[in-house]
Amino acid sequence: MGVKMIAVDMDGTFLSDAKTYHRERFLAQYARMKEQGIRFVVASGNQYYQLASFFPEIAEEIAFVAENGAWVVCEGEDLFNGKLTKGQYDQVIDHLLTLPKVETIACGKRSGYTLKHYDDAFKRMAATYYHRLEFVDSFYGLDDTFFKFALNLPDDDLLKTMDALTVAFEGIVTPVSSGHGSIDLIIPGLHKANGLQMLQKRWGIKDSDVVAFGDGGNDIEMLRHAGFGFAMENAPEKIKAIAPYRAPHNNEQGVLEIIDKVLNKEAPFQ
């Protein structure tokens, strides 16, 4: 009995707004997690290569639910790869190229891909999230396994674009909000909770023994799935409304504060 898995979103959750975390404090916690038989999982919409770079000391020991659940890596080995068919990929790209305010990253296993002619500020921002990123003349004819699409657009257009894409891509990809002015188009059913379930099956862990942290629309399934779902204090109200528990702000080491409670078996983890 007790907590056996801790799953964390990264941006706005585990990481501060400066994209850092208290490494020494966390690594001391991680040593205690291992002693107590608790698995640590990074569950993010971001690229696997970028996520692994945050944990160089332990990347081969922990698990990653990357690309919002489309790529699951467990202890350095691929556990699952989702895949869009060529027809699905082309259909999505055909439509996205008609949207002048949307900048797109096609997220593949080998690399992310975005267009050379996009604004330089967007390309610099994209490079911070995609450690493998290629600038291409066209989205067509790329040789890779594609998991999802990441979209950048003005904040004011987010909700109406989400609604329009939900209709346009029904049955192909599902739009989820991944932060301010960002939308991920994911393969239906391949969300973070699905990735956690694969790892739970591998390790024999019950839903009730999972603690999960998140702050965005792409965390909803995971927060509902976990026995202990924590929305960050900085999360939007709609995310707080679906999570039964609250963690302090991401800029106040909120996740690490709750992990201490897990390790010390304090409320609500007695």
C-alpha positions as CSV (number, residue, x, y, z in Angstrom):
1,M,0.0,0.0,0.0
2,G,1.0,3.7,-0.4
3,V,2.3,5.8,-3.2
4,K,4.2,3.9,-5.9
5,M,4.4,6.4,-8.7
6,I,4.9,10.1,-9.0
7,A,4.2,11.7,-12.4
8,V,5.0,15.3,-13.2
9,D,4.3,17.6,-16.0
10,M,7.2,19.9,-16.7
11,D,6.4,23.5,-17.9
12,G,4.4,25.4,-15.4
13,T,4.6,22.4,-13.0
14,F,7.9,20.8,-12.1
15,L,9.9,23.6,-13.7
16,S,9.9,27.2,-12.6
17,D,9.1,29.9,-15.2
18,A,12.8,30.2,-15.7
19,K,12.8,26.5,-16.8
20,T,14.8,25.4,-13.8
21,Y,14.3,23.2,-10.7
22,H,16.2,22.7,-7.5
23,R,18.4,19.9,-8.7
24,E,20.1,19.1,-5.4
25,R,16.9,18.9,-3.5
26,F,15.2,16.8,-6.1
27,L,18.0,14.3,-6.4
28,A,18.0,13.8,-2.6
29,Q,14.3,13.2,-2.9
30,Y,14.8,10.8,-5.8
31,A,17.2,8.7,-3.7
32,R,14.5,8.4,-1.0
33,M,11.9,7.5,-3.7
34,K,14.1,4.6,-4.7
35,E,14.4,3.4,-1.1
36,Q,10.6,3.5,-0.8
37,G,10.0,1.8,-4.1
38,I,8.4,4.8,-5.7
39,R,8.7,5.2,-9.5
40,F,9.3,8.7,-11.0
41,V,7.7,9.6,-14.4
42,V,8.1,12.7,-16.5
43,A,4.8,13.3,-18.4
44,S,4.9,16.2,-20.8
45,G,3.9,17.3,-24.2
46,N,7.5,18.1,-25.0
47,Q,10.0,16.1,-27.0
48,Y,11.7,13.2,-25.4
49,Y,15.2,14.5,-26.1
50,Q,14.4,17.8,-24.4
51,L,12.9,16.1,-21.3
52,A,15.8,13.7,-20.9
53,S,18.2,16.6,-20.9
54,F,16.7,17.9,-17.6
55,F,17.7,14.6,-15.8
56,P,21.1,13.6,-17.0
57,E,22.0,11.7,-13.8
58,I,18.9,9.5,-13.9
59,A,17.4,9.5,-17.4
60,E,18.2,5.8,-17.9
61,E,16.5,4.9,-14.6
62,I,13.2,6.8,-14.9
63,A,10.3,6.8,-17.4
64,F,9.1,9.5,-19.8
65,V,5.6,9.9,-21.2
66,A,6.7,12.3,-24.0
67,E,4.7,14.0,-26.8
68,N,1.6,14.0,-24.6
69,G,1.6,10.2,-24.4
70,A,2.5,9.3,-28.0
71,W,6.0,8.2,-27.0
72,V,6.7,6.2,-23.8
73,V,10.3,5.5,-22.8
74,C,10.9,3.3,-19.7
75,E,14.4,3.0,-18.3
76,G,16.0,3.9,-21.6
77,E,13.9,1.6,-23.7
78,D,11.0,2.3,-26.0
79,L,7.8,1.0,-24.5
80,F,5.3,2.6,-27.0
81,N,5.3,4.7,-30.1
82,G,2.1,6.1,-31.5
83,K,1.9,6.9,-35.2
84,L,-0.1,9.0,-37.6
85,T,-0.7,7.5,-41.0
86,K,0.6,9.4,-44.1
87,G,-2.9,10.1,-45.1
88,Q,-3.8,11.5,-41.6
89,Y,-0.6,13.6,-41.5
90,D,-1.2,15.1,-45.0
91,Q,-4.8,15.9,-44.2
92,V,-3.8,17.8,-41.0
93,I,-1.0,19.7,-42.8
94,D,-3.3,20.6,-45.7
95,H,-5.7,22.3,-43.3
96,L,-3.1,23.9,-41.1
97,L,-1.4,25.6,-44.0
98,T,-4.7,27.5,-44.7
99,L,-4.5,29.2,-41.3
100,P,-2.3,32.3,-41.6
101,K,-1.9,33.0,-37.9
102,V,-0.8,29.4,-37.0
103,E,2.9,28.4,-36.8
104,T,3.3,24.6,-36.8
105,I,5.8,22.1,-35.6
106,A,5.4,18.5,-36.9
107,C,6.6,16.3,-34.1
108,G,8.5,13.2,-35.2
109,K,10.5,10.5,-33.4
110,R,13.7,11.5,-35.1
111,S,13.2,15.3,-34.9
112,G,10.7,18.1,-34.8
113,Y,10.2,20.0,-38.1
114,T,9.1,23.6,-38.8
115,L,9.2,25.9,-41.7
116,K,12.2,28.0,-42.6
117,H,10.1,31.0,-43.5
118,Y,8.5,31.3,-40.1
119,D,9.3,34.3,-37.8
120,D,12.8,34.1,-36.2
121,A,11.3,34.7,-32.7
122,F,9.1,31.6,-33.1
123,K,12.0,29.5,-34.3
124,R,14.2,30.6,-31.3
125,M,11.3,29.7,-29.0
126,A,10.8,26.4,-30.7
127,A,14.5,25.5,-30.4
128,T,14.2,25.8,-26.6
129,Y,11.6,23.0,-26.5
130,Y,12.9,20.8,-29.3
131,H,16.5,19.7,-28.9
132,R,16.2,18.1,-32.3
133,L,14.6,20.5,-34.7
134,E,15.0,20.8,-38.4
135,F,14.0,23.9,-40.5
136,V,12.5,22.7,-43.7
137,D,11.0,24.2,-46.9
138,S,7.9,22.0,-46.8
139,F,6.1,19.7,-44.4
140,Y,5.5,17.2,-47.1
141,G,7.7,14.3,-47.9
142,L,9.4,14.0,-44.5
143,D,10.7,10.6,-43.6
144,D,9.8,10.1,-39.9
145,T,7.3,8.6,-37.5
146,F,4.9,11.4,-36.5
147,F,3.3,11.6,-33.1
148,K,1.5,15.0,-33.0
149,F,1.6,18.6,-34.1
150,A,2.4,21.6,-31.9
151,L,0.8,24.9,-32.9
152,N,1.7,28.5,-31.9
153,L,-0.9,31.2,-32.4
154,P,-2.1,34.5,-30.8
155,D,-3.6,34.0,-27.3
156,D,-6.8,35.7,-28.4
157,D,-7.4,33.2,-31.1
158,L,-6.8,30.1,-28.9
159,L,-10.3,29.1,-27.9
160,K,-12.0,29.7,-31.2
161,T,-9.2,27.9,-33.0
162,M,-9.5,25.0,-30.6
163,D,-13.2,24.7,-31.4
164,A,-12.7,25.0,-35.1
165,L,-9.9,22.3,-35.2
166,T,-12.0,20.0,-33.0
167,V,-14.6,20.0,-35.8
168,A,-12.1,19.9,-38.7
169,F,-10.0,17.0,-37.4
170,E,-12.6,14.8,-35.7
171,G,-11.4,11.3,-35.5
172,I,-7.9,12.2,-36.7
173,V,-6.3,14.3,-34.0
174,T,-7.6,16.0,-30.9
175,P,-6.7,19.6,-30.0
176,V,-5.6,20.1,-26.4
177,S,-4.3,23.3,-24.8
178,S,-0.6,23.1,-23.7
179,G,-0.1,26.6,-22.5
180,H,-0.5,30.2,-23.5
181,G,-1.0,30.5,-27.2
182,S,-0.2,26.8,-27.7
183,I,-2.2,23.9,-29.0
184,D,-1.1,20.3,-29.4
185,L,-2.9,18.1,-31.9
186,I,-2.7,14.6,-30.4
187,I,-3.7,11.1,-31.7
188,P,-7.1,10.4,-30.0
189,G,-6.6,8.4,-26.8
190,L,-2.9,8.8,-26.7
191,H,-2.8,11.2,-23.8
192,K,-0.7,11.3,-20.7
193,A,-3.0,9.0,-18.7
194,N,-2.8,6.3,-21.3
195,G,1.0,6.5,-21.0
196,L,0.8,6.2,-17.3
197,Q,-1.4,3.1,-17.6
198,M,1.2,1.4,-19.7
199,L,3.8,2.0,-17.1
200,Q,1.5,0.9,-14.3
201,K,0.8,-2.3,-16.0
202,R,4.5,-2.9,-16.4
203,W,5.2,-2.2,-12.8
204,G,2.0,-3.5,-11.2
205,I,0.9,-0.2,-9.8
206,K,-2.8,0.7,-9.0
207,D,-4.4,4.0,-10.0
208,S,-4.9,4.7,-6.3
209,D,-1.1,4.6,-5.7
210,V,-0.3,7.3,-8.3
211,V,0.4,11.0,-7.6
212,A,0.3,13.3,-10.6
213,F,1.0,17.0,-11.0
214,G,-0.1,19.3,-13.8
215,D,-1.2,22.8,-14.8
216,G,-2.7,22.6,-18.3
217,G,-5.4,21.2,-20.6
218,N,-3.1,18.4,-21.7
219,D,-2.9,17.2,-18.0
220,I,-6.7,16.8,-17.5
221,E,-6.8,13.0,-18.1
222,M,-3.7,12.4,-16.0
223,L,-5.1,14.4,-13.1
224,R,-8.4,12.6,-13.2
225,H,-6.7,9.2,-13.5
226,A,-4.3,9.5,-10.6
227,G,-5.4,8.6,-7.1
228,F,-3.8,11.9,-6.0
229,G,-4.2,14.5,-8.8
230,F,-2.6,17.8,-7.9
231,A,-3.3,21.0,-9.9
232,M,-0.6,23.7,-9.4
233,E,-1.6,26.9,-7.7
234,N,-0.7,28.7,-10.9
235,A,-3.0,26.5,-13.0
236,P,-6.1,28.0,-14.6
237,E,-9.3,27.7,-12.6
238,K,-10.7,25.1,-15.0
239,I,-7.8,22.8,-14.2
240,K,-8.1,23.4,-10.5
241,A,-11.7,22.5,-10.7
242,I,-11.0,18.9,-12.0
243,A,-8.2,18.1,-9.6
244,P,-9.0,17.0,-6.0
245,Y,-5.7,18.4,-4.6
246,R,-3.6,21.5,-4.9
247,A,0.2,22.0,-5.0
248,P,2.0,25.3,-4.3
249,H,3.0,27.6,-7.3
250,N,5.6,26.2,-9.7
251,N,7.9,29.1,-8.9
252,E,7.8,28.0,-5.2
253,Q,9.0,24.4,-5.8
254,G,5.4,23.3,-5.4
255,V,6.0,19.8,-6.7
256,L,9.0,19.2,-4.4
257,E,7.0,20.5,-1.4
258,I,4.4,17.8,-2.1
259,I,7.0,15.1,-2.8
260,D,8.3,15.8,0.7
261,K,4.9,15.0,2.1
262,V,4.8,11.8,0.1
263,L,8.2,10.7,1.4
264,N,7.4,11.6,5.0
265,K,3.9,10.0,4.8
266,E,2.2,13.3,5.7
267,A,-1.4,14.1,4.9
268,P,-3.0,13.2,2.6
269,F,-0.5,10.3,2.2
270,Q,-0.6,8.6,5.6
